[in-house]
């Protein structure tokens, strides 16, 4: 019967629709130093990782500060426009013991922003 067939088609249509959440925010990772790294004042430390996006990256900022965030030791803004993945690696020569913050902020072309802060302890 036509009403039964129509009901089945409506049910199939409703269950086949997927919710579109749109593009995802960028993903940032820090691969070095690891959480278990032991770092001493005077050591040279590799700060490395990735920034990725399902469409393309627009901006990337990498910042190293003291634990209070008031003293910026370095900040870089590499050109990532249009890339889906960016691998970074910067060397930092530690000068004194303390806790430092390494901040990775990535933005895509849909204005989604991901910011992650990693603590690095220097003995």
Secondary structure, DSSP 4 states (H G I P E B T S, - for coil): -HHHHHHHHHHHHHHH------SPPPEEEEEES-TT--B-TT-EEEEEEEEE-SS-EEEEEEEEEETTS-SEEEEE----TT-SEEEEEEEEE--SSEEEEEEEEEEETTS-EEEEEEEEEE-
